[in-house]
Amino acid sequence: MRWFKDLNHNGILDGGERLSGQMFHTTPVDEANQARGLPVALVGSHGCIHLKPADRDSIFGLGGFLPKTRFVVHTYAETP
């Protein structure tokens, strides 16, 4: 999943907005481990956010990857 900063707050990718180069995604190794019933150990990334395949499936099932789904980033100091 990719996202964009909604500069005009209309929920649509338009104007000067662009998709981020960062993504939420799984990895082939994690997909294979889950399919084999082995532990999934997330590894570092060079900018993306890795998800466990089961977590991706849960978020998908909740509608978290549908267009216009709001995604809010908080600082570590904030309490959501």
Backbone hydrogen bonds, N-H to C=O, Kabsch-Sander energy under -0.5 kcal/mol:
donor,donor_aa,acceptor,acceptor_aa,energy
5,K,18,R,-0.5
6,D,4,F,-0.7
7,L,5,K,-1.6
9,H,6,D,-1.0
14,D,12,I,-1.1
17,E,14,D,-2.0
20,S,3,W,-3.8
24,F,1,M,-2.3
25,H,23,M,-0.5
25,H,49,I,-2.0
31,E,27,T,-2.5
32,A,28,P,-2.5
33,N,29,V,-2.7
34,Q,30,D,-2.4
35,A,31,E,-2.2
36,R,32,A,-1.7
37,G,34,Q,-1.3
38,L,33,N,-3.0
41,A,39,P,-0.6
42,L,40,V,-0.6
47,G,48,C,-0.5
49,I,23,M,-3.0
50,H,48,C,-0.6
51,L,25,H,-2.2
56,R,52,K,-2.6
57,D,53,P,-2.4
58,S,54,A,-2.1
59,I,55,D,-2.7
60,F,56,R,-2.6
61,G,57,D,-2.5
62,L,58,S,-1.5
63,G,60,F,-1.6
64,G,59,I,-2.7
66,L,63,G,-1.5
69,T,66,L,-1.7
74,H,72,V,-0.5
78,E,75,T,-1.0
